[in-house]
Amino acid sequence: MSVYTSPAPRQQYNDLNGNPYVGGKLFTYAAGSTIKQNTYTDSTGSTPNTNPIILDSEGRVPHEVRFKSGLQYKL
């Protein structure tokens, strides 16, 4: 399986006041739908992230987010 790294692999998510979304949830879907679609933690695409991905104490995903080639995603 071919996977590629997100353009912002450990993006930080903040609220409207600029505070990190500690413990926030990042859901990943097939683009244009509400069907959950896996992302991966490793370059081989063998270890899926949880869905939702739980943000850490800095409002970031705990590791890089990698997408399966040929699929479109909605976060």
C-alpha angles and dihedrals in degrees: 000000000000117000134176133204121253114256086242101033097180101023117175118232118208136183124239090276092055094254117138117256095243108198091004120156124238112196121197121208139173105268113268094015145072093237111122113238126194126245121191139232098209139052092246094057091232099117115061123207118238112264107250098036108218113226119231131233090287094049091254133124108261093240140001118305114227126189129212111249115250095027128102120221139203118201 
